[in-house]
């Protein structure tokens, strides 16, 4: 379902006018799309944009532009000031509701892991998943249920229940979450680094094995 978001159409502005606009709490932007006769220059409320970026940065939006109507769009590019990190410009891209798109979606861990209850450390290895689907099928989050995961066990991509109409090109054996065994003398950060290193070594070994198989063929 598209999230309503409001924008105001603006005239082409000089750098001085854009600076004033930002000082007054607005962010300049542009809407692009093949169904538009030309790109639409817009401005959006800075606080509303910040809230959107915090909660739904990859969601389908219904951009309401007085004079141009409601447009199905997604955020395409966000430019920030290097030092302050304030948003200074944003691009929206009009989407075709009948064409599949590619977008990242946040993974949300749910469930009380058996391994954690036994003293293990839950370590996410992936926080977002790149998916392919129609724009109106984009889920807000994809749930990762770790309730049955024990110490030393991994939850793989193949274990996830993707929503209907949603696919991904990531390998089915990609590790999403692992439960680390408690290690004496290691901090949580050190345990995390060890898990990442082990995971990367496992991935390199898997890639080398696949390369060898292709070479033999």
Residue frames relative to the residue before (quaternion, step in Angstrom):
aa qw qx qy qz dx dy dz
X 1.0000 0.0000 0.0000 0.0000 0.00 0.00 0.00
X 0.4485 -0.7105 0.4792 0.2539 3.56 -0.88 0.99
X 0.3667 -0.7129 0.5606 0.2073 3.54 -1.13 0.77
X 0.4044 -0.7157 0.5031 0.2666 3.64 -0.67 0.99
X 0.0793 0.7760 -0.6207 0.0796 3.56 -0.99 0.88
X 0.2812 -0.8030 0.5127 0.1151 3.55 -0.85 1.03
X 0.0186 -0.7736 0.6334 -0.0036 3.54 -1.14 0.77
X 0.3013 -0.7215 0.5917 0.1962 3.54 -1.27 0.43
X 0.4183 -0.6797 0.5325 0.2819 3.56 -0.95 0.83
X 0.0882 -0.8010 0.5916 0.0250 3.58 -0.98 0.85
X 0.5016 -0.6148 0.5111 0.3304 3.51 -1.28 0.40
X 0.6380 -0.4836 0.4070 0.4397 3.56 -1.24 0.34
X 0.1472 -0.8305 0.5366 0.0273 3.56 -0.77 1.03
X 0.4921 -0.6239 0.5186 0.3156 3.52 -1.23 0.55
X 0.6749 -0.4823 0.3511 0.4344 3.58 -1.24 0.25
X 0.6365 0.5289 -0.3260 0.4569 3.58 1.06 -0.72
X 0.6634 0.4956 -0.3032 0.4716 3.58 0.98 -0.83
X 0.6369 0.5184 -0.3252 0.4689 3.57 1.05 -0.74
X 0.6239 0.5358 -0.3329 0.4614 3.57 1.05 -0.76
X 0.6523 0.5069 -0.3046 0.4741 3.57 0.98 -0.87
X 0.6225 0.5517 -0.3289 0.4471 3.56 1.01 -0.86
X 0.6738 0.4884 -0.2946 0.4698 3.58 0.93 -0.89
X 0.6389 0.5291 -0.3228 0.4557 3.58 1.02 -0.78
X 0.6947 0.4585 -0.2594 0.4897 3.58 1.18 -0.58
X 0.6412 -0.5885 0.3064 0.3856 3.58 1.27 0.27
X 0.6127 0.5176 -0.3692 0.4694 3.59 1.19 0.44
X 0.2523 -0.7480 0.5961 0.1466 3.55 -1.22 0.55
X 0.3693 -0.7301 0.5236 0.2374 3.62 -0.75 0.96
X 0.0429 0.8003 -0.5967 0.0397 3.54 -1.16 0.60
X 0.2685 -0.7343 0.5990 0.1732 3.53 -1.37 0.08
X 0.2294 -0.7409 0.6152 0.1412 3.56 -1.11 0.77
X 0.1015 -0.7925 0.6008 0.0247 3.57 -0.75 1.10
X 0.2360 0.7789 -0.5641 0.1393 3.57 -1.16 0.55
X 0.5368 -0.6491 0.4380 0.3142 3.56 -1.06 0.76
X 0.6810 0.4774 -0.2923 0.4721 3.59 1.16 -0.48
X 0.5801 0.5500 -0.3802 0.4652 3.57 1.30 0.04
X 0.5121 -0.6435 0.4650 0.3277 3.58 -0.99 0.75
X 0.7678 -0.0952 0.0571 0.6310 3.56 1.22 -0.58
X 0.6388 -0.5117 0.3815 0.4297 3.63 -1.16 0.35
X 0.3030 -0.7462 0.5680 0.1696 3.56 -1.11 0.74
X 0.2871 -0.7417 0.5834 0.1646 3.58 -0.77 1.05
X 0.0018 0.8189 -0.5708 0.0604 3.57 -0.73 1.09
X 0.1869 -0.7149 0.6443 0.1971 3.51 -1.40 -0.01
X 0.1309 -0.7865 0.6006 0.0597 3.57 -1.11 0.72
X 0.5907 -0.5769 0.4330 0.3616 3.54 -1.23 0.52
X 0.4975 -0.6976 0.4310 0.2830 3.59 -0.74 1.09
X 0.6823 0.4870 -0.2976 0.4568 3.62 0.89 -0.90
X 0.6516 0.5038 -0.3166 0.4705 3.59 1.00 -0.80
X 0.6385 0.5177 -0.3201 0.4710 3.57 1.05 -0.76
X 0.6386 0.5280 -0.3248 0.4559 3.60 0.97 -0.85
X 0.6503 0.5078 -0.3121 0.4710 3.59 0.99 -0.83
X 0.6373 0.5267 -0.3187 0.4636 3.57 1.03 -0.80
X 0.6732 0.5031 -0.2938 0.4554 3.58 0.93 -0.91
X 0.6457 0.5176 -0.3204 0.4610 3.59 1.12 -0.64
X 0.8115 0.3315 -0.1359 0.4617 3.56 0.86 -0.96
X 0.8325 0.0649 0.0133 0.5500 3.63 0.90 -0.86
X 0.0530 0.8594 -0.5077 0.0272 3.63 0.72 0.99
X 0.7708 0.3393 -0.1832 0.5071 3.61 1.14 -0.53
X 0.4590 0.7191 -0.4227 0.3057 3.59 1.25 0.22
X 0.5524 -0.5564 0.5013 0.3660 3.51 -1.36 0.32
X 0.1469 -0.8000 0.5796 0.0504 3.57 -0.87 1.00
X 0.2484 -0.6959 0.6446 0.1961 3.53 -1.27 0.53
X 0.1343 -0.8338 0.5341 0.0377 3.54 -0.01 1.35
X 0.1841 -0.7973 0.5715 0.0613 3.55 -0.54 1.23
X 0.0133 0.8006 -0.5950 0.0694 3.56 -0.45 1.29
X 0.3876 -0.7230 0.5152 0.2482 3.63 -0.44 1.13
X 0.7824 0.2796 -0.2300 0.5068 3.56 -0.78 1.04
X 0.7682 0.2907 -0.1667 0.5456 3.59 1.20 -0.46
X 0.5010 -0.6821 0.4082 0.3423 3.58 1.27 -0.11
X 0.6292 -0.5259 0.4186 0.3902 3.52 -1.37 -0.18
X 0.1171 -0.8118 0.5720 0.0077 3.55 -0.79 1.10
X 0.3478 -0.7030 0.5682 0.2490 3.63 -0.94 0.84
X 0.1106 0.8162 -0.5501 0.1378 3.59 -0.45 1.19
X 0.1687 -0.7258 0.6443 0.1721 3.51 -1.42 0.08
X 0.5646 -0.5691 0.4649 0.3757 3.54 -1.20 0.50
X 0.1923 -0.8124 0.5451 0.0763 3.55 -0.78 1.04
X 0.7969 -0.0754 0.0759 0.5945 3.57 0.98 -0.84
X 0.1097 -0.7746 0.6215 0.0409 3.54 -1.01 0.89
X 0.1543 -0.7926 0.5863 0.0659 3.57 -0.66 1.13
X 0.1125 -0.8045 0.5825 0.0290 3.56 -0.92 0.98
X 0.5251 -0.5856 0.5078 0.3515 3.54 -1.24 0.53
X 0.5455 -0.6883 0.3611 0.3136 3.61 -0.63 1.10
X 0.7518 0.4029 -0.2292 0.4689 3.62 0.86 -0.87
X 0.7648 0.3683 -0.2032 0.4880 3.59 0.71 -1.05
X 0.2971 -0.7766 0.4842 0.2723 3.59 1.25 -0.59
X 0.3661 0.7085 -0.5095 0.3232 3.58 1.21 0.43
X 0.4850 -0.6501 0.4976 0.3076 3.57 -1.06 0.74
X 0.1223 -0.8198 0.5580 0.0405 3.59 -0.77 1.03
X 0.7969 0.0004 -0.0095 0.6040 3.61 1.23 -0.26
X 0.0642 -0.7989 0.5978 0.0184 3.56 -1.10 0.68
X 0.2029 -0.7595 0.6074 0.1147 3.56 -1.10 0.78
X 0.1604 -0.7516 0.6332 0.0917 3.54 -1.06 0.87
X 0.1819 -0.7764 0.5944 0.1036 3.57 -1.08 0.74
X 0.3948 -0.7143 0.5304 0.2295 3.55 -0.75 1.08
X 0.1984 -0.8026 0.5543 0.0961 3.59 -0.86 0.92
X 0.4072 -0.6571 0.5783 0.2609 3.52 -1.31 0.54
X 0.3950 -0.7646 0.4595 0.2198 3.57 -0.50 1.18
X 0.6906 0.4647 -0.2746 0.4813 3.60 1.25 -0.29
X 0.6657 0.4685 -0.3023 0.4960 3.59 1.28 0.12
X 0.4908 -0.6630 0.4868 0.2873 3.56 -0.99 0.90
X 0.1307 -0.7833 0.6045 0.0622 3.56 -1.08 0.77
X 0.3729 -0.6923 0.5708 0.2363 3.55 -1.34 0.29
X 0.1745 0.7882 -0.5722 0.1443 3.58 -0.82 0.97
X 0.4444 -0.6673 0.5121 0.3082 3.62 -1.11 0.54
X 0.1077 -0.7721 0.6241 0.0526 3.56 -1.16 0.69
X 0.5059 -0.6725 0.4575 0.2872 3.56 -0.97 0.91
X 0.3061 -0.7192 0.5960 0.1838 3.56 -1.11 0.80
X 0.1292 -0.8043 0.5789 0.0356 3.58 -0.82 1.02
X 0.2999 -0.7733 0.5366 0.1556 3.57 -0.59 1.18
X 0.0060 -0.7834 0.6210 -0.0266 3.56 -0.89 1.01
X 0.6819 0.4944 -0.3568 0.4040 3.56 -1.25 0.36
X 0.3884 -0.6946 0.5648 0.2183 3.53 -1.26 0.62
X 0.3140 -0.8071 0.4724 0.1642 3.57 -0.16 1.31
X 0.5214 -0.6233 0.4955 0.3068 3.56 -1.06 0.87
X 0.6680 0.5269 -0.2969 0.4337 3.57 0.93 -0.92
X 0.6456 0.5061 -0.3190 0.4746 3.58 1.03 -0.75
X 0.6326 0.5254 -0.3324 0.4619 3.59 1.01 -0.76
X 0.6951 0.4526 -0.2639 0.4923 3.57 1.17 -0.59
X 0.6821 -0.5169 0.2768 0.4370 3.58 1.27 0.21
X 0.4884 0.6698 -0.4289 0.3590 3.58 1.27 0.03
X 0.4124 -0.6902 0.5413 0.2461 3.56 -1.34 0.27
X 0.3181 -0.7493 0.5527 0.1786 3.57 -0.68 1.10
X 0.0100 -0.8219 0.5678 -0.0454 3.57 -0.67 1.11
X 0.2572 -0.7558 0.5823 0.1536 3.62 -0.45 1.17
X 0.2197 -0.7779 0.5768 0.1177 3.58 -0.99 0.86
X 0.7640 0.1663 -0.1026 0.6149 3.57 1.31 -0.25
X 0.2060 -0.8098 0.5422 0.0886 3.58 -0.82 0.99
X 0.7687 0.1552 -0.1036 0.6118 3.58 1.24 -0.42
X 0.1934 -0.7647 0.6045 0.1110 3.55 -1.18 0.61
X 0.3338 -0.7323 0.5575 0.2038 3.57 -0.85 0.98
X 0.0645 -0.8262 0.5591 -0.0254 3.55 -0.62 1.17
X 0.2585 -0.7120 0.6260 0.1853 3.53 -1.42 0.22
X 0.2879 0.7402 -0.5695 0.2119 3.58 -0.85 0.98
X 0.6198 -0.4833 0.4315 0.4428 3.55 -1.32 0.00
X 0.6542 -0.5589 0.3315 0.3871 3.61 -1.06 0.68
X 0.7247 0.4326 -0.2667 0.4654 3.60 0.94 -0.78
X 0.6215 0.5255 -0.3451 0.4674 3.59 1.29 0.14
X 0.4255 0.7137 -0.4691 0.2990 3.61 1.25 -0.01
X 0.2870 -0.7643 0.5462 0.1873 3.64 -0.61 1.04
X 0.5646 -0.5916 0.4477 0.3617 3.57 -1.16 0.56
X 0.7626 -0.0714 0.0578 0.6404 3.57 1.08 -0.84
X 0.2797 -0.6916 0.6200 0.2429 3.54 -1.35 0.15
X 0.3394 -0.7768 0.4989 0.1802 3.57 -0.60 1.15
X 0.1567 -0.7579 0.6301 0.0630 3.53 -1.10 0.88
X 0.1490 -0.8242 0.5437 0.0539 3.59 -0.21 1.28
X 0.1035 -0.8330 0.5435 0.0072 3.58 -0.48 1.24
X 0.2937 0.8149 -0.4734 0.1600 3.60 1.28 0.12
X 0.7702 0.3701 -0.1997 0.4796 3.62 0.89 -0.87
X 0.4936 0.6891 -0.4128 0.3333 3.60 1.28 0.00
X 0.1915 -0.8060 0.5548 0.0766 3.57 -0.73 1.12
X 0.7133 -0.4269 0.3288 0.4482 3.56 -1.32 0.09
X 0.8111 0.2290 -0.1992 0.4999 3.56 -0.89 0.99
X 0.6132 0.5565 -0.3493 0.4385 3.59 1.25 -0.03
X 0.2771 -0.7458 0.5865 0.1516 3.53 -1.27 0.60
X 0.2487 -0.7016 0.6379 0.1975 3.53 -1.22 0.54
X 0.2228 -0.8119 0.5336 0.0800 3.56 -0.62 1.19
X 0.6799 -0.4673 0.3660 0.4307 3.53 -1.30 0.27
X 0.6379 0.5487 -0.3249 0.4318 3.58 1.02 -0.79
X 0.6282 0.5429 -0.3317 0.4479 3.60 1.24 -0.36
X 0.5766 0.6086 -0.3757 0.3949 3.59 1.23 -0.34
X 0.3120 -0.7036 0.6041 0.2067 3.53 -1.23 0.61
X 0.1581 -0.8039 0.5683 0.0760 3.57 -0.15 1.27
X 0.5563 -0.6107 0.4379 0.3546 3.61 -1.03 0.72
X 0.6475 -0.5192 0.3884 0.4004 3.56 -1.23 0.46
X 0.8101 0.2555 -0.2036 0.4868 3.56 -0.94 0.92
X 0.6416 0.5031 -0.3154 0.4855 3.59 1.31 -0.02
X 0.0014 0.7901 -0.6125 0.0266 3.59 -0.89 0.98
X 0.1412 -0.7626 0.6203 0.1170 3.54 -1.33 0.20
X 0.3965 -0.7221 0.5190 0.2280 3.56 -1.18 0.58
X 0.4358 0.6886 -0.4648 0.3463 3.58 1.28 0.10
X 0.5985 -0.5864 0.4067 0.3641 3.59 -1.07 0.73
X 0.5475 -0.6507 0.4273 0.3069 3.56 -0.99 0.90
X 0.7167 0.4377 -0.2606 0.4763 3.62 1.12 -0.58
X 0.3623 0.7276 -0.5008 0.2973 3.59 1.22 0.35
X 0.4048 -0.7251 0.5069 0.2310 3.59 -0.87 0.99
X 0.2372 -0.7763 0.5737 0.1090 3.56 -0.83 1.06
X 0.7891 -0.0319 0.0756 0.6088 3.58 0.90 -0.99
X 0.0584 -0.7754 0.6266 0.0518 3.56 -1.13 0.64
X 0.2982 -0.7198 0.5929 0.2034 3.57 -1.23 0.49
X 0.2564 -0.7934 0.5383 0.1226 3.57 -0.45 1.23
X 0.4597 -0.6378 0.5371 0.3056 3.54 -1.13 0.67
X 0.5226 -0.6209 0.4625 0.3569 3.62 -0.98 0.71
X 0.1202 -0.7996 0.5873 0.0357 3.57 -0.85 1.01
X 0.4160 -0.7212 0.4984 0.2418 3.56 -0.65 1.11
X 0.8149 0.2709 -0.2005 0.4716 3.55 -1.01 0.85
X 0.6643 0.4661 -0.3154 0.4919 3.60 1.25 -0.08
X 0.3947 -0.6843 0.5586 0.2527 3.54 -1.01 0.85
X 0.6797 -0.4683 0.3574 0.4369 3.58 -1.28 0.22
X 0.6472 0.5221 -0.3189 0.4547 3.58 1.03 -0.81
X 0.6597 0.4974 -0.3050 0.4737 3.59 0.99 -0.84
X 0.6296 0.5237 -0.3295 0.4698 3.57 1.05 -0.74
X 0.6236 0.5360 -0.3260 0.4663 3.56 1.07 -0.80
X 0.6642 0.5050 -0.3062 0.4583 3.59 0.87 -0.96
X 0.6460 0.5183 -0.3182 0.4613 3.57 1.00 -0.80
X 0.6520 0.5132 -0.3139 0.4614 3.57 1.01 -0.81
X 0.6448 0.5158 -0.3184 0.4656 3.57 0.97 -0.86
X 0.6581 0.5116 -0.3088 0.4581 3.58 0.93 -0.91
X 0.6622 0.4997 -0.3063 0.4669 3.58 0.95 -0.85
X 0.6445 0.5219 -0.3169 0.4602 3.57 1.02 -0.84
X 0.6623 0.4995 -0.3080 0.4657 3.59 0.93 -0.87
X 0.6336 0.5217 -0.3286 0.4673 3.59 1.03 -0.76
X 0.6410 0.5219 -0.3148 0.4665 3.56 1.04 -0.82
X 0.6502 0.5109 -0.3135 0.4669 3.58 1.00 -0.86
X 0.6523 0.5094 -0.3199 0.4611 3.61 0.97 -0.84
X 0.6426 0.5177 -0.3208 0.4650 3.57 1.02 -0.79
X 0.6430 0.5217 -0.3128 0.4653 3.56 1.02 -0.84
X 0.6610 0.5022 -0.3048 0.4668 3.59 0.94 -0.89
X 0.6414 0.5184 -0.3231 0.4641 3.59 1.03 -0.80
X 0.6370 0.5280 -0.3186 0.4626 3.56 1.04 -0.81
X 0.6610 0.4992 -0.3024 0.4717 3.58 0.95 -0.89
X 0.6281 0.5290 -0.3303 0.4653 3.58 1.04 -0.78
X 0.6525 0.5159 -0.3147 0.4572 3.58 0.98 -0.85
X 0.6332 0.5279 -0.3256 0.4630 3.57 1.02 -0.80
X 0.6607 0.4964 -0.3099 0.4702 3.59 0.92 -0.90
X 0.6429 0.5317 -0.3220 0.4475 3.59 1.02 -0.83
X 0.6557 0.5166 -0.3114 0.4541 3.58 1.00 -0.86
X 0.6513 0.5104 -0.3161 0.4640 3.56 1.08 -0.70
